[in-house]
Amino acid sequence: MTASTTRRTTAARTRTAAVGAIAVAGALILTGCGDQTNSGSDSSSSASTSSAPLADKLPKEIRDKGVIKVGSDIAYAPVEFKDSAGKVVGIDPDLADAMGKQLGVKFEFENGTFDTLITGLRSDRYDIAMSAMTDTKDRQEGVDSDTGKKVGEGVDFVDYFTAGVSIYTQKGKNTDIKTWSDLCGKKIVVQRGTVSEDLAKSESKKCTGGKKIALESFDNDQQAQTRLRAGGADAGSSDFPVAAYAVKTSGGGNDFQLVGEQVEAAPYGIAVAKKDAQLRDALKAALDAIIKDGEYGKVIKKWGVEAGAVTQATVNGGK
């Protein structure tokens, strides 16, 4: 998610959309997406350290237990979600599976509300957070994007994908909405703690004539979609891959439509606590390895999101 201090914070202003091709991503399907288990925490790799080329890069305690605990909001298709059998699938689990084979560990995804993932990381509930989380300076520095005040130590990111933010409406309705300024005097639904929420608040301040943007925020994106589908708002907003997936799949493609251009294109990053530099560097090495050997490209192509691919792992590349 392109997040504020949660999934996305206002990163780069109105940069060119990086994943425009996803709007027609016929390859996005609900089945055949990863090989996760469905226990309290969902595993994504069965590699053993003995056959993993990068195992020695991990901290000893993680190498010994053979598991990286991943905090994730598992309700954000196609990035991470549960399929009809209850398995965790999507772009992030598939990439984690490939990295796990390089590192010789399992990535176990644990479901959590998006705006609590960094808190869970700070409290050592998770080793990392991987949840379509936008890498931003505020997150890196532990700054609350709403108040500008420092609220924590901050985290480091290993950047692995690029995505922007899009607006969508009920199909055939609100055709006058093309840009964020068109939302003045209208109501939008978003996931709490995301860049979409940040943008709505920011754009509302620019509205004139007393016509502010009415904002309703939810714990997850699926709840926001349900509200819009029922006619409870004029528009919704989320990361472009997610909005495009909803347009493609919800109601057989009859519920929603994308409107306007995506904005705020910025990197998704795997969040790691500042104190865990060795783990961060191991993840970077694993990501670079799967980019080089082609496994990264296979995952990206499988989900139809090639336009958001990166050519190398970057640490703290968010602005």
C-alpha positions as CSV (number, residue, x, y, z in Angstrom):
1,M,0.0,0.0,0.0
2,T,1.3,3.4,-0.7
3,A,1.1,4.4,2.9
4,S,1.4,7.4,5.1
5,T,3.0,6.4,8.3
6,T,1.2,3.2,7.7
7,R,0.9,1.9,4.2
8,R,2.0,5.0,2.4
9,T,3.0,8.5,3.3
10,T,2.9,11.3,0.8
11,A,6.1,10.5,-1.0
12,A,6.9,12.1,-4.4
13,R,4.3,14.4,-5.7
14,T,2.5,13.5,-9.0
15,R,5.3,11.5,-10.5
16,T,4.5,9.5,-13.6
17,A,2.5,6.3,-13.1
18,A,4.8,3.4,-12.9
19,V,2.4,0.6,-13.3
20,G,-0.1,1.7,-15.9
21,A,0.0,-1.7,-17.6
22,I,-1.8,-3.3,-14.7
23,A,-5.2,-1.9,-15.7
24,V,-5.5,-4.6,-18.2
25,A,-3.8,-7.3,-16.2
26,G,-5.7,-10.3,-17.3
27,A,-3.1,-12.4,-15.6
28,L,-4.3,-11.4,-12.2
29,I,-6.1,-14.5,-11.0
30,L,-7.2,-15.8,-7.6
31,T,-5.7,-19.2,-7.9
32,G,-2.2,-20.5,-8.4
33,C,-0.6,-17.8,-6.3
34,G,2.2,-19.0,-4.1
35,D,2.5,-22.1,-1.9
36,Q,1.5,-20.9,1.6
37,T,0.2,-22.9,4.5
38,N,-2.9,-21.9,6.5
39,S,-2.1,-22.1,10.1
40,G,-2.0,-19.2,12.5
41,S,1.0,-17.9,10.5
42,D,1.4,-18.7,6.8
43,S,4.8,-20.0,5.6
44,S,6.3,-19.1,2.3
45,S,9.4,-21.2,1.9
46,S,10.6,-24.7,2.7
47,A,14.3,-24.1,1.9
48,S,16.9,-25.5,4.2
49,T,19.9,-23.5,5.2
50,S,22.2,-26.3,4.0
51,S,21.3,-25.6,0.4
52,A,20.8,-21.9,0.6
53,P,23.6,-19.8,-0.9
54,L,22.9,-16.7,1.2
55,A,22.1,-18.3,4.6
56,D,25.3,-17.1,6.2
57,K,24.3,-13.5,5.7
58,L,21.4,-13.8,8.2
59,P,21.8,-13.1,11.9
60,K,22.5,-16.3,13.7
61,E,19.3,-16.3,15.8
62,I,17.2,-16.2,12.7
63,R,19.3,-18.7,10.9
64,D,19.0,-21.0,13.9
65,K,15.2,-20.8,14.1
66,G,14.8,-21.0,10.3
67,V,11.9,-18.5,10.3
68,I,11.4,-14.8,9.5
69,K,8.2,-13.5,11.0
70,V,6.4,-11.1,8.6
71,G,3.8,-8.6,9.7
72,S,1.3,-8.0,6.9
73,D,-2.2,-6.8,6.3
74,I,-3.3,-9.8,4.4
75,A,-6.3,-8.2,2.7
76,Y,-4.8,-6.3,-0.2
77,A,-5.1,-8.2,-3.4
78,P,-3.1,-8.8,-5.5
79,V,-0.2,-7.9,-3.2
80,E,-1.2,-10.2,-0.4
81,F,-4.5,-11.8,0.3
82,K,-6.1,-15.2,1.1
83,D,-7.4,-17.3,-1.7
84,S,-10.6,-19.4,-1.5
85,A,-8.7,-22.2,0.4
86,G,-7.5,-19.7,3.0
87,K,-3.9,-19.7,1.8
88,V,-1.8,-16.5,1.8
89,V,-1.1,-15.6,-1.8
90,G,0.0,-12.7,-3.9
91,I,3.0,-10.7,-5.0
92,D,4.6,-10.3,-1.6
93,P,4.3,-14.0,-0.5
94,D,5.7,-15.2,-3.8
95,L,8.7,-12.8,-3.6
96,A,9.2,-13.9,0.0
97,D,9.2,-17.5,-1.1
98,A,11.9,-16.9,-3.7
99,M,14.0,-15.0,-1.2
100,G,13.5,-17.7,1.4
101,K,15.1,-20.2,-0.9
102,Q,18.2,-18.0,-1.2
103,L,18.4,-17.5,2.6
104,G,17.3,-20.9,3.7
105,V,14.4,-19.8,5.9
106,K,10.7,-19.7,5.9
107,F,8.9,-16.4,5.7
108,E,5.8,-16.7,8.0
109,F,3.1,-14.1,7.2
110,E,1.1,-13.0,10.3
111,N,-2.0,-10.9,9.7
112,G,-2.2,-7.5,11.3
113,T,-4.0,-4.2,10.8
114,F,-1.8,-2.1,8.4
115,D,-1.5,0.9,10.7
116,T,-0.1,-1.3,13.5
117,L,2.6,-3.1,11.5
118,I,5.5,-0.7,12.3
119,T,4.5,-0.8,16.0
120,G,4.6,-4.6,15.9
121,L,8.1,-4.3,14.3
122,R,9.3,-2.0,17.0
123,S,8.0,-4.4,19.7
124,D,9.7,-7.4,18.1
125,R,6.4,-9.1,17.3
126,Y,7.6,-9.3,13.7
127,D,11.1,-9.5,12.2
128,I,10.0,-7.5,9.2
129,A,6.9,-5.9,7.7
130,M,6.1,-6.7,4.1
131,S,2.7,-5.3,3.1
132,A,2.8,-3.1,0.1
133,M,4.3,-0.5,2.4
134,T,5.6,2.6,0.7
135,D,9.1,3.6,1.7
136,T,9.0,7.3,2.8
137,K,11.3,9.6,4.7
138,D,8.8,10.0,7.4
139,R,8.8,6.2,8.0
140,Q,12.5,6.1,7.8
141,E,12.8,8.8,10.5
142,G,9.9,7.7,12.7
143,V,7.9,10.9,12.0
144,D,4.1,11.0,12.1
145,S,3.0,12.4,8.7
146,D,-0.1,14.1,10.2
147,T,1.6,16.0,13.0
148,G,5.2,16.2,11.7
149,K,6.4,15.0,15.2
150,K,8.8,12.2,15.8
151,V,7.0,9.2,17.3
152,G,9.7,6.5,17.1
153,E,13.1,5.5,15.9
154,G,12.0,4.8,12.4
155,V,12.7,1.8,10.1
156,D,14.9,0.9,7.2
157,F,13.5,-0.3,3.9
158,V,14.6,-2.7,1.3
159,D,12.8,-1.5,-1.8
160,Y,11.4,-4.1,-4.2
161,F,8.6,-2.6,-6.4
162,T,7.1,0.7,-7.5
163,A,3.4,1.8,-7.4
164,G,1.3,4.9,-7.3
165,V,-2.2,5.8,-6.0
166,S,-5.4,5.7,-8.0
167,I,-9.1,6.7,-7.7
168,Y,-11.9,4.4,-8.6
169,T,-15.7,4.8,-8.7
170,Q,-18.8,2.7,-9.1
171,K,-18.9,1.7,-12.8
172,G,-20.8,4.2,-14.9
173,K,-21.2,6.7,-12.0
174,N,-19.4,9.9,-11.0
175,T,-17.8,10.3,-14.4
176,D,-17.0,13.9,-13.6
177,I,-14.3,12.7,-11.2
178,K,-10.9,12.7,-12.9
179,T,-8.5,14.2,-10.4
180,W,-8.2,14.7,-6.7
181,S,-9.5,18.2,-6.9
182,D,-12.7,16.9,-8.5
183,L,-13.4,15.2,-5.1
184,C,-14.2,18.6,-3.4
185,G,-17.7,18.4,-2.1
186,K,-17.8,14.6,-2.5
187,K,-17.1,11.6,-0.3
188,I,-14.2,9.2,-0.6
189,V,-13.5,5.9,1.2
190,V,-9.9,4.7,1.9
191,Q,-7.9,2.4,4.1
192,R,-6.7,4.0,7.3
193,G,-3.1,5.1,7.5
194,T,-2.4,5.1,3.7
195,V,-1.2,7.7,1.3
196,S,-4.7,7.7,-0.1
197,E,-5.9,8.9,3.3
198,D,-3.1,11.5,3.4
199,L,-3.9,12.8,-0.1
200,A,-7.6,13.1,0.7
201,K,-6.7,15.2,3.8
202,S,-4.2,17.3,1.9
203,E,-6.5,17.9,-1.1
204,S,-9.5,18.8,1.1
205,K,-7.5,21.7,2.5
206,K,-7.2,23.1,-1.0
207,C,-10.9,22.9,-1.7
208,T,-12.7,26.3,-1.9
209,G,-16.3,27.5,-1.3
210,G,-16.6,25.3,1.8
211,K,-16.7,22.2,-0.3
212,K,-14.3,19.9,1.5
213,I,-13.7,16.2,0.8
214,A,-15.7,14.0,3.1
215,L,-13.4,11.2,4.2
216,E,-14.3,7.8,5.6
217,S,-11.4,5.5,6.6
218,F,-11.5,1.7,7.2
219,D,-9.2,-0.9,8.8
220,N,-8.7,-2.5,5.4
221,D,-9.2,-1.9,1.7
222,Q,-11.9,-4.5,1.3
223,Q,-14.2,-2.7,3.8
224,A,-13.7,0.5,1.8
225,Q,-14.6,-1.3,-1.4
226,T,-17.7,-2.8,0.2
227,R,-18.8,0.7,1.3
228,L,-18.3,2.1,-2.2
229,R,-20.0,-0.9,-3.8
230,A,-23.1,-0.2,-1.7
231,G,-23.3,3.4,-2.8
232,G,-22.0,4.8,0.5
233,A,-19.4,7.1,-1.2
234,D,-18.6,8.8,-4.5
235,A,-15.1,7.3,-4.9
236,G,-12.5,5.1,-3.4
237,S,-8.7,5.2,-3.5
238,S,-5.9,2.7,-3.1
239,D,-2.6,1.7,-4.6
240,F,-2.8,1.3,-8.3
241,P,-2.2,-2.5,-8.4
242,V,-5.0,-3.0,-5.8
243,A,-7.4,-0.6,-7.5
244,A,-6.8,-2.2,-10.9
245,Y,-7.3,-5.7,-9.4
246,A,-10.6,-4.6,-7.8
247,V,-11.8,-3.1,-11.1
248,K,-10.8,-6.3,-12.9
249,T,-12.3,-8.8,-10.4
250,S,-15.1,-7.3,-8.3
251,G,-18.5,-8.3,-9.6
252,G,-16.9,-9.9,-12.6
253,G,-15.5,-6.5,-13.6
254,N,-18.9,-4.8,-13.3
255,D,-18.6,-3.0,-10.0
256,F,-15.9,-0.4,-10.4
257,Q,-13.9,1.7,-12.9
258,L,-10.6,3.5,-12.6
259,V,-10.7,7.3,-13.2
260,G,-7.9,9.7,-14.0
261,E,-4.2,9.0,-13.7
262,Q,-2.3,7.5,-10.8
263,V,-0.1,9.8,-8.7
264,E,2.5,9.5,-6.0
265,A,4.5,6.7,-7.7
266,A,6.9,5.5,-5.0
267,P,8.7,2.4,-3.9
268,Y,7.3,-0.4,-1.9
269,G,9.8,-1.5,0.8
270,I,10.3,-4.4,3.2
271,A,10.5,-2.6,6.6
272,V,13.2,-3.7,9.0
273,A,14.0,-2.2,12.5
274,K,17.0,0.1,12.5
275,K,18.8,-2.2,14.9
276,D,18.6,-5.1,12.5
277,A,21.1,-3.9,9.9
278,Q,22.4,-7.4,9.2
279,L,18.9,-8.7,8.5
280,R,18.3,-5.7,6.2
281,D,21.4,-6.4,4.3
282,A,20.6,-10.1,4.0
283,L,17.2,-9.3,2.5
284,K,18.8,-6.9,0.0
285,A,21.2,-9.6,-1.1
286,A,18.4,-12.1,-1.5
287,L,16.3,-9.7,-3.5
288,D,19.3,-8.8,-5.7
289,A,19.9,-12.6,-6.2
290,I,16.3,-13.3,-7.3
291,I,16.3,-10.3,-9.7
292,K,19.5,-11.7,-11.2
293,D,18.4,-15.3,-11.5
294,G,15.0,-14.4,-13.0
295,E,12.8,-15.6,-10.2
296,Y,11.7,-12.0,-9.4
297,G,10.7,-11.4,-13.0
298,K,8.6,-14.6,-13.0
299,V,6.6,-13.5,-10.0
300,I,6.1,-10.0,-11.4
301,K,5.0,-11.4,-14.7
302,K,2.7,-14.0,-13.1
303,W,0.7,-11.2,-11.4
304,G,0.8,-8.9,-14.5
305,V,2.6,-6.1,-12.8
306,E,5.8,-5.8,-14.9
307,A,5.6,-2.0,-15.2
308,G,6.3,-1.7,-11.5
309,A,9.4,-4.0,-11.5
310,V,12.7,-2.8,-10.2
311,T,16.1,-3.7,-11.6
312,Q,18.0,-3.8,-8.2
313,A,17.3,-3.7,-4.5
314,T,17.7,-0.3,-2.9
315,V,17.9,0.6,0.8
316,N,15.8,3.6,1.8
317,G,15.2,4.9,-1.7
318,G,11.9,6.6,-0.7
319,K,11.7,10.4,-0.7
